[in-house]
Amino acid sequence: KKNGKAGGGNDVMWPITRKDVEQIVKRLREGKLLPGDFVEQLLLESTKAMNELNNVVHVEVRGKEKVTIVGDTHGQFSDLLQIFEQNGYPTRQNKYIFNGDFVDRGDDGCSIV
């Protein structure tokens, strides 16, 4: 595990936790930038994780689990946050499938990543 700083002096261990994500989202909502070294580490860790995933994923939903399918976000971070507010953050029981263009336009494309 490596340390990083999400901003405001908060240490983050990899992989990041839900609490870390909530702190990052709060900071972005306030219009604050994340430190460059943290963003670089986040991109490296995300790339490593995504490279280990298959291109097509079969999602099984059991019992009280649910899945939310999200179309193209086009870099609209506020829309993504609204989706999370309405449907909850992703968890093992609250799955998401993101389809299509994440960051191809919109002012907040990097925040989506």
Secondary structure, DSSP 8 states (H G I E B T S, - for coil): --EEE-STT-EEESS--HHHHHHHHHHHHTT----HHHHHHHHHHHHHHHHTS-SS------TT-EEEEE---TT-HHHHHHHHHHH----SSEEEEE-S-SSSSSTTHHHH-
